[in-house]
């Protein structure tokens, strides 16, 4: 079996340092918002060349608290993509706002800025572009539109730590950038975790208070907040892993290029495309193929852990039925969600494993030619 992701290989490399650091935290007796939280925030600021970072317990909470800090709530609309994980719209719903879906760019699967402007109404308060699969959205054009209509921008960077557009890291274009440290991410904790970054002291301070029950001073609470502090053990583990992120992202890019070479000339396979001036970090290596569901089943049955990210777009999900979305609303999104397939991708994947994946994919495509 070649899994979609093999975290055990990564752990073998860092095991001694992780175990040493975790034991130190356990012996310290300081388990909430200790030195590792503070240090991780500072390291994250430096890495992204941004003024402030706020450590949180998930990427979902990063999105949620960013919306809260910007006073987005009931009666407001937030434009985003339907081609993403539900956490993006979940955060919008939690604050009482309404997600408005715009279609995607057919080459990158990210929010299409040409479709974005069509969705703006007097109720629109913000845009949440998602840097899907580690591919930067076209933030230059999105920021032009946001500035034109005086809209906030919250970047969903949960799959894209280290990705860049024109030499600038994602998460630093808008008002707030949101990151996830879910174990499967390029930089993953050993549990849940997240981070929000901003160049606004006001937004950072408000998110810090919101994550701690709505109070900046202990036992003094200014508003209803949440408990969203990043666990100190997870912060310590992330600090062990963080120095490797550029190396791991570089290896993902090399693996993606190898997949591209191996798939060159394979009929009916569309490999990932990168916009000019972008640095994709390949959280997933996602191809487009015909007969996707049949091919996916074949791969699973023959030991290749390919995955579908995501088979049903959000505007057609049960959770959003009340929004009235229907088939045909987002034609590009709807087409792509029937064609995309993510192949095994992790820094430790070997050339032999990649060749096996591609050979099995070629067999699957041939075997499933007549599938409906």
N, C-alpha and C positions, 0 to 999 in steps of 0.2 A: 504493500500500500504506500502510495506517495501522497501524503496529506496536503491539504491546501496551505497549511502552516505547521511547522514543527518547532515548538518552543523549547523542547528538550535539548536540542542542539545548541541553542543560544545559552541555555542555563549551564550547560557543561563548561562553557568558556568563562563564565563569570561566577560560578558557584562559590568559590572560596571567598571572593570579595563580598558577595551578597550575604552569605552566612555570617561572616565576620561583622559586617555592618549591622545586620538585623540583631545579632546577639548584643552588640553594644547598645542599641536602642532599648532592648528588653532590660538590660542591666541598669540603664540610666533612670528608669522610673518616669521619664517624661514622654508620654505617648500622644499628646495632642498639641499641635502647633509648636513643636520644638525647634531646635536649631536646623534640622534638615528641611523643614518647611520653608523657613526664611532663606536658607542657602539656595534651595531649589528655585524659589521665586527670583532671586538675584541672578542665578545662572541662566534662567529662562529669559530674563530681560536682556542680558548680554548677548545671548545666542540670537535673539530676534531683533536686536538693536532697537529696543522699545523702552519707554520710561518706567512702566509698572507691570507687574504680573501678580495675579491672585490665584493661589492654589486652592482647588476645590475638590469635592469628592467624585465628580464625574464630568464628562463633556456635556452631558445633558444639562446639568446645573450651571455650567458655564454659559450656555445659551439662555437658560431661564433667567439667571441673575443679571446677565447683560441686558435683557429686555426690561427687567424690573428697574435696573439702574437708570435706564433711559425713559422711565415712566410710560412705557408702552403697555396698554391694557384694554379694557372693555371698550368696544366701539372703534378700535384702531385696526388697520389692515397691515399685514406684513407680506411682502411679495417674496416668494421663494420657489424652489424647484420641487416637482413631484417625484423626481428621480433621486431619492436619498433614503436614508434610514429614518424611521418614524420619529426619532428623537428631535429632529429639526422642527417638525410641526408640533410635536408634543410640547416643546417649550413655549411655542406661540400660544397654544391652547391653555396651558397652565396659567398664563397671565391674563387670559380672557380675550385675547386678540384673535383676529381671523386670518388664517393663512390664505393667500391668493397665489395660485399657481401660474407660472409662466413656463413656456416650452423651453427645450434645451437646444444647445448647439449640437448638430449631428456628429461632429468630429470629436468633441471632447466630452460630451454628455453633461456638460455644465450649463448653468443658466445662460440663455441666449439674450444678450443685451438688446438685440433688435426686437425681441418679444417683450422684454421687460417694460419698456416705456408704454406699451399698449395697455398694461394692467394698472397703471397709476390712476388713482381717484383722489378726491379731496380727503378721503379717510386714510390714505396710505401714509404710514409713519416711518417705515423701515424696509430695508431689503436684506435678506439673508442668502447670499450666494454660498454654495457648497463646493469645496474643492474636491470633487469626487475622485476616488481611486488614487489620490495624490497628485492629480493634475490641476494646476492653478486655473481658476476661472479668469475671464478677461476683466480684471479689476480696473484697468485703465478706463475702459468704456463704461463699466458699471459705476465708477466713481464720478464720471462726468454727468451721468444721468442723476445720480444722487445729489450732486451739487446743484444741478439745474432745478430740481424740485424740492430742495432742502430736506432731504431724507437721511435718516440714520442708516449706517451699514454695519451689520454684525456678520463677520466672516466665520462660517463653519469650516474650521480647519482640522476637524477631528480625524481625518484620514491623511493629513498633508503636512505634518511637521517637517520643516526644512525645505519645503517646496518654494520656488521663487518665480517671480515675473519681473523681467528686466533687472535682475540683480537684487530685487527687494523681496523679502520673505513674506509669504502669505500670512495674514493676520494683522499686518501693519498698515494696510491700505485704509481700512474702515475705522469706525469708532472703537470697536472691540473685536478681538480675534479669540476664537474659542477652540480649545484642544481637548482631546480625550487621551487618557492613558489606559484605556481598556486593554487587557493583556494581548489582544491580537494586533494592536496598533504598531506602527514602526518603532515608537518608543512606548512600551507597555509596562504597566505595573504588574504586581502579582495579585491584583484585585482591581477594583474600580479606582478611578482618579481623573482629575481634569485640571485645566488651567485657563484663565482668561487673561489677555494682555491688552493694554491700552496706553495711549500717551496722555490720558486725562487723569489727573490726580483726583478730581471729583468722582469720576466713574469708578476708579480703583478703590477709593475709600468707601464708597457706597457699597460696592460688592463685598469688600472685607466685612462691613457691618452686617450686610444681608446674610452672609454665610455663617455668621455667628449670632443667630437669633435677633438680628436687627439692631444690634448695639455696638458702638465703637468702644465703649467703656464697659468694663465688666459689671454686670448687674444693673446697668442703665440701658433701657431699650427704647429706641426712638420709633420703630415701626415693626410690623410683623415680618420676621425673617424666616430663615430655615437653618437647619444644622447641616452645613455642607463643607466642613473642614476636611482637608486631605489628611488621611491617617499618617502619623509620623513614620510608621514602619514602611508604608508605601513611598513616602517622600525619600526615605533613606535608600530604598531599592532603586528608585528612579535616578538618584544621584550617582549610583554605581553604573547604571546603564547609559546615562546621558552622554558621557564622553565618547561613546561608540556610535552615536547617531549618524554622524557624517559618514563614517566607514560603512555602516549598515545601509544607509541610503545609496551610497556609491555602488555597493555590491548589488542592490536591487536594480539599479540602472543597468549595470553590466549584464545581469540575468535577463532583463527585459530585452536588451539588444541581442542577446543570444537567442531568445525566443523568436525575435523578429527574423534573424538569419535562418533559423531552423524552419520557420513557417513560410519563408520566401518561396513563392511559386505554388504554394498549396492552394488549390482552387477553393473559392467560396469563403476563405478566412480573411477577415479584415482585422489587422493588428492595430494596437493603440496608436493614436497620432498625437503629437505634441505641437502646441502653438509656437510660433516663432518667439524667441526670447524667454521661453519658460524652462523651468527645471522641475520635471515631474519626479516624484519620489516613489512611485509605483507601490503604493499600499496594496493595490491589486494589479495584476496583469490581466486585462479584460479584453477579450476578442469578440467579434461579431461573427455568427455563423447561421446558416439555415438549419431547420429541423433541430433547434436548440434543445428542446426538452428530451427528445430521443437521444441525441448525442450525449447530453448530460447523464442520462440514465446508463448509457453504455459505458461511459468513463467510470462512473461509480461502481458498476458491476465488474469492471476490469482493473480496479485498484488505483484509479486516479481520482483524488479528492477534489475535483472541480466543484465550484459553487456558483449559485445564482445570486448576484447582488445588483438589482433587486427584481424579483419576478412580477410584482404587482405595484404599479405606481401609486403614490399616496392619494391622488385625487379619486382613485377607484377603490380605496380601502374602506372597510366597514366603519372604521373610526371617524371617517370624514364624510359619511353619507349625508349628514345634515347640510353640507356645503353644496349639494346638488351636482357634484361632478358626474360626468358621463363619458362613455367611450366616444372618442372623436374630438374631445376638448383639447387634447395635447397630442397631436398626431405623431410628432417625432418621438416624444417620450414613450408613447404607447408602442410604437414600432420597435424601439431599441430594447425595451424591457422583454420583448419576445425573442431577442437575438443575442443578448450579451451572455457571456460565460467567462468566469474568472478561473484561470489556471493556477496550479500551485506556485506560490511566490513567497520566499523568505530568504534572507541573506545567506543561509547555510545550504541552500539547495545546490546539488551538484550538477555538473554538465551531463553526467550519465542519467540522472533523474529527469532532467529537462528533455533529453533525447527520448526517454521512455514515454514521457507525457505527450510529446509531439507525435511519436509513432502511433501511440494508442489513439490520439485524436484523429489522425489520418485514417486509421482503421474504422473508427466510429463514424466519420463522415461518409465513408464508402458504404458501411453497413446500414446507415440510416437514410440513404438517398431517397428512398420511397416513403419515408415516414411523413405523416401529415401533422 
